[in-house]
Amino acid sequence: MFYFNSWKKLFSHKIVIIVLFALFVRIIVLIMAHPWSEPVLLNDEYNHAFMGEYILNNGDFNYNVYTEVYSSFRAPGYPLFIALIYFILGKTLWLIPFVQVILDTGTVIIIYFISLELFKSKKISLIAALLYSINLPSVFYAQFVIPDLFFVFLFSLSILLFIRAVKSNSLLGYIIAALLLGLSVNIKPIVLYFPVVIFIIVLFTKNKPVKKLIFFSAFLITFLLLLLPWQLRNLNTFGHFKFTSQSGYSVYNYNIAIAEADLYDKPIQEIKNEHLRKVETISNPFDKSAVYDKLAIDFLLEHPFVYAKHHIFGMIKMFLSTSKGFLLKLFNIEFDNDFRKNPKSIYYRVIQNIYSPEHLFLTPILISINILIYIFSLFGIYKMWRANYMELLFLIIIIAYFVNITGVIGGLQYKLPVIPFYMILSAVGIIEFYQILLEKYWERKTINNSIT
């Protein structure tokens, strides 16, 4: 009887039901994807899996395949994570998406507590958790051997602990939050500059300047210490005290090259090949990255408005991108995946998921769902700005950071880190809209009763 009452009490909590539902949805999709039956890995997936297996077998990061690129280009955290899964659970590839399904379900809990910390409303928190539990991009990307959802889990947890540290004025809280943010960088370097956001938020706190300085200094030092081992390794291996050689290559090849191809009316690959010849004699990957950095800066200075146009379209692409391709693939429906038939056009990035006319009906449905979520987000910001402007500003800055740092390449995968935070904003809008409807209902009922 005691165990029955304990389970009954547990399931009386709505968040438990939402978490179990989120897990159920992800497990069902995992089963439908059946990754255990000869999975076909994409390029990035193969590289991550290879690196994880290499670490397990050799105990170091000196990969003997793609050494010049991947031992400097990739952050060490995700391959180490894969090696750990192989070590604990066995060298079975499908266990990686299985663990990611568990972690992404954990993100549902984190979102619940972030919302609760920010708005002190269980209704908002439950709606935010529910929205994330059914968001298709996270459900689908959990099935891939890529670091994004592990990163989202760690990053969201660091944000939760940072919020609690700010509210409790806890130095230890700042340090723990910085540890998790540092781990996040070791998974995906996209948050390498996120301490700038932390600095802005700390400036807005009500502490005295000296205390603000102490808290941020502790955060920054802890964060940098998490980067130090890999930077020292790169200094020893390549002679450069940097975290990765990814920045120059990625900024140029996935951002600038697209704008340059449009400007000069050339295919993107032709533009890339032209500049590849400039670095093909350079053996050090960090020196190559420096050349790409210079090419990117030169183009930005010469054609700032051309790049700005593509940057804006990349942002639009990020927000309008849908999971249509994944849905069709999951149900074994054939579709044309070559949406870059005109690589010089900026418009393919806005309509990337319109793969074939026979499945066009899915696109307006999925985009409409996206737009509805964004409308509720904006409505929530509008209605609660006066009462919760600091909380809302924090969420907006986080979203703006990822949207702007992703830039031209923006797409579905790059939207994953911002989904938890605009789901929270959307939950705020939904609750506010519901309250308005409720007030209207009782107002009409009162008028009708007075008439009768």
C-alpha positions as CSV (number, residue, x, y, z in Angstrom):
1,M,0.0,0.0,0.0
2,F,2.9,2.3,0.8
3,Y,4.5,1.8,-2.6
4,F,1.1,2.4,-4.3
5,N,0.6,5.7,-2.4
6,S,4.2,6.8,-3.3
7,W,3.6,6.2,-7.0
8,K,0.2,7.8,-6.8
9,K,1.8,10.9,-5.1
10,L,4.6,10.9,-7.8
11,F,2.1,10.9,-10.7
12,S,0.0,13.6,-9.1
13,H,2.8,16.0,-10.2
14,K,2.0,17.2,-13.7
15,I,5.7,17.7,-14.6
16,V,6.3,14.0,-14.0
17,I,3.6,13.1,-16.6
18,I,5.1,15.6,-19.1
19,V,8.6,14.2,-18.6
20,L,7.4,10.6,-19.1
21,F,5.4,11.8,-22.2
22,A,8.6,13.5,-23.6
23,L,10.5,10.3,-23.0
24,F,7.8,8.2,-24.6
25,V,7.7,10.4,-27.8
26,R,11.5,10.3,-28.1
27,I,11.7,6.5,-27.6
28,I,8.9,5.9,-30.2
29,V,10.9,8.0,-32.7
30,L,14.1,6.1,-31.8
31,I,12.3,2.8,-32.5
32,M,10.9,4.1,-35.8
33,A,14.4,5.2,-36.8
34,H,15.8,1.8,-35.8
35,P,19.5,3.0,-35.6
36,W,20.6,-0.6,-34.6
37,S,20.0,-1.9,-38.1
38,E,23.1,-0.9,-40.1
39,P,22.9,2.9,-39.5
40,V,24.2,5.1,-42.3
41,L,26.3,7.9,-40.8
42,L,26.6,11.3,-42.3
43,N,30.0,13.0,-42.5
44,D,29.9,14.7,-39.2
45,E,28.4,11.7,-37.5
46,Y,31.1,9.4,-38.9
47,N,33.8,11.7,-37.7
48,H,32.4,12.0,-34.2
49,A,31.9,8.2,-33.9
50,F,35.4,7.6,-35.2
51,M,37.0,10.0,-32.8
52,G,35.1,8.5,-29.8
53,E,36.3,5.0,-30.8
54,Y,39.8,6.3,-31.3
55,I,39.9,7.8,-27.8
56,L,38.5,4.5,-26.3
57,N,41.1,2.4,-28.1
58,N,44.2,4.7,-27.8
59,G,43.5,6.9,-24.7
60,D,44.5,10.1,-26.5
61,F,43.2,12.7,-29.0
62,N,45.9,12.3,-31.7
63,Y,43.5,10.9,-34.3
64,N,45.4,9.2,-37.1
65,V,42.7,10.0,-39.7
66,Y,42.0,13.7,-40.7
67,T,44.7,14.6,-38.2
68,E,45.3,18.1,-39.5
69,V,41.6,19.0,-39.4
70,Y,39.7,17.1,-36.7
71,S,42.3,17.1,-34.0
72,S,42.3,20.9,-34.1
73,F,38.9,21.6,-35.6
74,R,36.6,19.8,-33.2
75,A,36.2,20.4,-29.5
76,P,37.2,17.4,-27.4
77,G,34.0,17.0,-25.3
78,Y,31.7,15.1,-27.6
79,P,34.2,12.5,-28.8
80,L,35.1,12.0,-25.1
81,F,31.4,11.6,-24.3
82,I,31.0,8.9,-27.0
83,A,34.1,7.1,-25.7
84,L,32.6,7.2,-22.2
85,I,29.3,5.6,-23.5
86,Y,31.3,3.0,-25.3
87,F,33.3,2.3,-22.2
88,I,30.3,2.0,-19.9
89,L,27.6,0.5,-22.1
90,G,29.6,-1.2,-24.8
91,K,30.8,-0.2,-28.3
92,T,27.3,-0.1,-29.9
93,L,26.5,2.9,-32.0
94,W,22.8,3.1,-31.3
95,L,23.4,3.6,-27.6
96,I,24.6,7.1,-28.4
97,P,21.2,8.3,-29.6
98,F,19.6,6.4,-26.8
99,V,21.6,8.3,-24.2
100,Q,20.9,11.6,-26.0
101,V,17.1,10.8,-25.8
102,I,17.5,10.5,-22.0
103,L,19.5,13.8,-21.8
104,D,17.0,15.6,-24.0
105,T,14.2,14.4,-21.7
106,G,16.3,15.9,-18.9
107,T,16.3,19.2,-20.7
108,V,12.5,19.2,-20.3
109,I,13.0,19.2,-16.5
110,I,15.6,21.9,-16.7
111,I,13.2,24.2,-18.8
112,Y,10.5,23.6,-16.2
113,F,12.8,24.9,-13.4
114,I,14.2,27.8,-15.5
115,S,10.7,29.0,-16.0
116,L,9.8,28.5,-12.4
117,E,12.9,30.5,-11.3
118,L,12.2,33.3,-13.7
119,F,8.4,33.7,-13.4
120,K,7.4,31.9,-10.2
121,S,4.4,30.3,-12.1
122,K,3.8,26.6,-12.3
123,K,1.4,27.1,-15.2
124,I,4.0,28.9,-17.3
125,S,6.6,26.3,-16.3
126,L,4.4,23.3,-17.2
127,I,3.4,24.8,-20.6
128,A,7.1,25.5,-21.4
129,A,8.0,22.0,-20.5
130,L,5.2,20.6,-22.5
131,L,6.0,22.7,-25.6
132,Y,9.6,21.5,-25.5
133,S,8.6,17.9,-25.0
134,I,6.8,17.9,-28.3
135,N,9.1,20.1,-30.3
136,L,10.0,18.1,-33.4
137,P,13.6,19.4,-34.1
138,S,14.8,18.2,-30.7
139,V,12.9,14.9,-31.0
140,F,14.5,14.1,-34.4
141,Y,18.0,15.4,-33.8
142,A,18.4,13.2,-30.7
143,Q,18.7,10.3,-33.2
144,F,21.9,11.6,-34.8
145,V,25.5,11.2,-33.6
146,I,26.0,15.0,-33.3
147,P,26.8,17.0,-30.1
148,D,23.9,19.5,-30.3
149,L,21.4,18.1,-27.8
150,F,24.1,17.1,-25.3
151,F,25.2,20.7,-25.6
152,V,21.7,22.0,-25.1
153,F,21.3,19.9,-22.0
154,L,24.6,21.3,-20.4
155,F,24.0,24.8,-21.6
156,S,20.5,25.0,-20.3
157,L,21.6,23.5,-16.9
158,S,24.4,26.2,-16.7
159,I,21.7,28.9,-17.3
160,L,19.5,27.4,-14.6
161,L,22.3,27.4,-12.1
162,F,23.4,30.9,-13.2
163,I,19.9,32.3,-12.5
164,R,19.9,30.7,-9.1
165,A,23.4,32.1,-8.4
166,V,22.2,35.6,-9.3
167,K,19.1,35.3,-7.1
168,S,21.0,33.9,-4.1
169,N,24.1,36.0,-4.5
170,S,26.1,32.8,-4.2
171,L,29.8,32.9,-5.3
172,L,29.8,29.1,-5.4
173,G,26.7,29.2,-7.6
174,Y,28.5,31.4,-10.1
175,I,31.5,29.0,-10.1
176,I,29.3,25.9,-10.7
177,A,27.4,27.7,-13.5
178,A,30.8,28.6,-15.1
179,L,32.0,25.0,-14.8
180,L,28.9,23.9,-16.8
181,L,29.3,26.6,-19.4
182,G,33.0,25.6,-19.8
183,L,31.9,22.0,-20.3
184,S,29.4,23.3,-22.9
185,V,32.2,25.0,-24.9
186,N,34.1,21.7,-24.8
187,I,31.1,20.2,-26.6
188,K,30.4,23.0,-29.0
189,P,32.6,26.1,-29.1
190,I,29.6,28.3,-30.2
191,V,29.4,29.7,-26.6
192,L,33.0,30.6,-26.4
193,Y,32.0,34.3,-26.2
194,F,28.9,33.8,-24.0
195,P,30.7,35.3,-20.9
196,V,30.0,38.7,-22.6
197,V,26.2,37.9,-22.1
198,I,27.0,36.9,-18.5
199,F,28.8,40.2,-18.0
200,I,25.8,42.2,-19.3
201,I,23.4,40.4,-16.9
202,V,25.8,40.8,-13.9
203,L,25.9,44.5,-14.6
204,F,22.1,44.7,-14.3
205,T,22.1,43.0,-10.9
206,K,21.5,45.1,-7.8
207,N,24.8,44.3,-6.2
208,K,27.5,46.8,-5.4
209,P,30.2,47.3,-8.1
210,V,32.8,45.5,-6.1
211,K,30.6,42.4,-5.6
212,K,29.7,42.4,-9.3
213,L,33.4,42.4,-10.1
214,I,34.1,39.5,-7.7
215,F,31.2,37.4,-9.1
216,F,32.0,37.9,-12.7
217,S,35.8,37.5,-12.2
218,A,35.1,34.2,-10.4
219,F,32.8,33.1,-13.3
220,L,35.3,34.1,-16.0
221,I,38.3,32.5,-14.4
222,T,36.5,29.3,-13.8
223,F,35.2,29.3,-17.4
224,L,38.7,29.9,-18.8
225,L,40.2,27.2,-16.7
226,L,37.9,24.7,-18.4
227,L,39.3,25.8,-21.8
228,L,42.9,25.8,-20.7
229,P,43.8,22.0,-21.0
230,W,42.7,21.9,-24.7
231,Q,44.4,25.3,-25.4
232,L,47.7,24.0,-23.9
233,R,47.3,20.8,-26.0
234,N,46.9,22.9,-29.2
235,L,49.9,25.0,-28.2
236,N,52.0,21.9,-27.7
237,T,50.7,20.2,-30.9
238,F,50.3,23.1,-33.3
239,G,52.0,26.1,-31.7
240,H,48.8,28.1,-31.2
241,F,47.3,28.9,-27.8
242,K,43.7,28.7,-29.2
243,F,40.7,26.5,-28.5
244,T,40.0,25.3,-32.1
245,S,40.9,26.2,-35.6
246,Q,37.2,26.1,-36.6
247,S,36.4,29.8,-36.4
248,G,38.1,31.1,-39.6
249,Y,37.1,28.1,-41.7
250,S,33.5,28.1,-40.6
251,V,33.0,31.9,-40.8
252,Y,34.3,32.0,-44.3
253,N,33.0,28.8,-45.9
254,Y,29.6,28.8,-44.3
255,N,28.9,32.5,-44.1
256,I,31.1,34.8,-46.3
257,A,31.3,32.4,-49.2
258,I,27.5,32.4,-49.6
259,A,27.4,36.2,-49.8
260,E,30.4,36.3,-52.1
261,A,28.9,33.8,-54.5
262,D,25.7,35.9,-54.7
263,L,27.7,39.1,-55.2
264,Y,29.8,37.7,-58.1
265,D,27.1,35.4,-59.5
266,K,29.2,32.3,-59.1
267,P,28.5,28.8,-57.5
268,I,29.5,28.6,-53.9
269,Q,31.8,25.7,-54.5
270,E,33.7,27.6,-57.1
271,I,34.2,30.5,-54.6
272,K,35.4,28.0,-52.0
273,N,37.8,26.3,-54.4
274,E,39.4,29.7,-55.4
275,H,40.3,30.4,-51.8
276,L,41.2,26.8,-51.0
277,R,44.1,27.2,-53.4
278,K,45.4,30.0,-51.2
279,V,45.7,27.7,-48.2
280,E,46.5,24.4,-49.7
281,T,50.2,24.8,-49.2
282,I,49.7,25.7,-45.5
283,S,50.0,22.6,-43.2
284,N,49.2,24.1,-39.9
285,P,45.3,24.2,-39.4
286,F,45.5,27.3,-37.2
287,D,47.5,29.2,-39.9
288,K,44.9,28.2,-42.4
289,S,42.2,29.5,-40.1
290,A,44.0,32.8,-39.9
291,V,44.0,33.2,-43.7
292,Y,40.2,32.4,-43.8
293,D,39.7,35.0,-41.0
294,K,41.5,37.6,-43.1
295,L,39.4,36.8,-46.2
296,A,36.3,37.1,-44.1
297,I,37.2,40.4,-42.6
298,D,38.3,41.9,-45.9
299,F,35.0,40.9,-47.5
300,L,33.0,42.3,-44.5
301,L,34.8,45.7,-44.7
302,E,34.4,45.9,-48.5
303,H,30.8,44.7,-48.7
304,P,29.1,45.1,-45.4
305,F,25.6,45.5,-46.8
306,V,25.8,42.5,-49.0
307,Y,26.8,40.4,-46.0
308,A,24.1,42.0,-43.8
309,K,21.4,40.9,-46.4
310,H,22.5,37.3,-46.2
311,H,22.9,37.5,-42.4
312,I,19.2,38.6,-42.1
313,F,18.1,35.8,-44.4
314,G,20.1,33.3,-42.3
315,M,18.2,34.5,-39.3
316,I,14.9,34.1,-41.1
317,K,16.0,30.6,-42.3
318,M,16.7,29.7,-38.7
319,F,13.2,30.6,-37.4
320,L,11.2,29.3,-40.4
321,S,13.1,26.0,-40.8
322,T,11.0,23.0,-40.0
323,S,11.3,19.2,-39.5
324,K,9.5,18.3,-42.7
325,G,12.5,16.3,-44.2
326,F,12.8,14.3,-41.0
327,L,9.0,13.5,-40.9
328,L,9.1,12.3,-44.5
329,K,12.2,10.2,-43.9
330,L,10.8,8.7,-40.7
331,F,7.7,7.5,-42.6
332,N,9.9,6.3,-45.5
333,I,8.3,8.8,-47.9
334,E,10.5,9.7,-50.9
335,F,11.4,13.3,-51.4
336,D,13.9,15.5,-53.2
337,N,16.5,16.5,-50.6
338,D,18.5,18.7,-53.0
339,F,17.1,22.0,-52.0
340,R,20.3,23.9,-53.0
341,K,19.8,23.5,-56.8
342,N,20.4,27.2,-57.1
343,P,23.2,27.8,-54.6
344,K,23.7,31.4,-55.7
345,S,20.2,32.3,-54.6
346,I,19.6,33.7,-51.1
347,Y,15.9,32.6,-51.2
348,Y,16.6,28.8,-50.9
349,R,17.6,29.4,-47.2
350,V,14.1,30.7,-46.4
351,I,12.3,27.9,-48.1
352,Q,14.8,25.1,-47.4
353,N,12.2,22.6,-46.4
354,I,10.1,22.8,-49.6
355,Y,11.7,19.7,-51.1
356,S,9.1,18.6,-53.6
357,P,5.7,19.8,-54.8
358,E,3.8,16.6,-53.8
359,H,4.7,17.1,-50.1
360,L,4.2,20.9,-50.2
361,F,1.2,20.7,-47.8
362,L,3.5,19.9,-44.9
363,T,5.4,23.1,-45.2
364,P,2.6,25.7,-44.5
365,I,1.4,23.5,-41.6
366,L,4.8,23.3,-39.9
367,I,5.7,26.9,-40.6
368,S,2.3,28.0,-39.3
369,I,3.0,26.1,-36.0
370,N,6.4,27.9,-35.8
371,I,4.8,31.3,-36.5
372,L,2.1,30.7,-33.9
373,I,4.8,29.9,-31.3
374,Y,6.6,33.1,-32.2
375,I,3.4,35.1,-32.0
376,F,2.8,33.8,-28.5
377,S,6.4,34.6,-27.6
378,L,6.0,38.2,-28.7
379,F,2.7,38.5,-27.0
380,G,4.2,37.3,-23.7
381,I,7.0,39.8,-24.0
382,Y,4.5,42.6,-24.6
383,K,2.2,41.7,-21.8
384,M,4.8,41.0,-19.1
385,W,7.5,43.5,-20.0
386,R,6.8,45.9,-17.1
387,A,6.5,43.3,-14.4
388,N,9.3,41.0,-15.6
389,Y,11.5,43.0,-17.9
390,M,14.8,41.6,-16.5
391,E,13.7,38.0,-16.9
392,L,12.4,38.6,-20.4
393,L,15.5,40.6,-21.4
394,F,17.7,37.7,-20.2
395,L,15.9,35.2,-22.5
396,I,15.9,37.7,-25.4
397,I,19.7,38.2,-25.1
398,I,20.3,34.4,-25.0
399,I,18.3,34.0,-28.2
400,A,19.9,37.0,-29.9
401,Y,23.4,35.6,-29.1
402,F,22.8,32.3,-30.9
403,V,20.9,33.8,-33.8
404,N,23.6,36.4,-34.5
405,I,26.6,34.2,-34.0
406,T,25.1,31.6,-36.3
407,G,24.5,34.2,-39.1
408,V,24.1,33.2,-42.7
409,I,24.2,29.4,-42.2
410,G,21.3,29.5,-39.8
411,G,19.0,26.5,-40.2
412,L,17.1,23.9,-38.2
413,Q,20.1,22.4,-36.5
414,Y,21.4,25.8,-35.4
415,K,18.0,26.6,-33.9
416,L,18.3,23.8,-31.3
417,P,20.1,26.0,-28.6
418,V,17.4,28.7,-28.7
419,I,14.3,26.4,-28.7
420,P,14.2,26.0,-24.9
421,F,14.2,29.8,-24.4
422,Y,11.6,30.8,-26.9
423,M,9.4,28.0,-25.7
424,I,9.5,29.6,-22.3
425,L,8.6,33.0,-23.9
426,S,5.8,31.3,-25.8
427,A,4.5,29.7,-22.6
428,V,4.3,33.1,-21.0
429,G,2.3,34.4,-24.0
430,I,-0.1,31.4,-23.9
431,I,-0.8,31.9,-20.2
432,E,-1.4,35.6,-20.7
433,F,-3.7,35.0,-23.7
434,Y,-5.6,32.4,-21.7
435,Q,-6.0,34.9,-18.8
436,I,-7.5,37.4,-21.2
437,L,-9.9,34.9,-22.6
438,L,-10.9,33.9,-19.1
439,E,-11.5,37.5,-18.1
440,K,-13.6,38.0,-21.2
441,Y,-15.6,34.9,-20.5
442,W,-16.4,35.9,-16.9
443,E,-17.2,39.5,-18.0
444,R,-19.7,38.3,-20.5
445,K,-21.2,35.8,-18.0
446,T,-21.6,38.6,-15.5
447,I,-23.3,40.8,-18.0
448,N,-25.7,38.0,-19.1
449,N,-26.5,37.2,-15.5
450,S,-27.2,40.9,-14.7
451,I,-29.5,41.1,-17.7
452,T,-31.4,37.9,-16.8
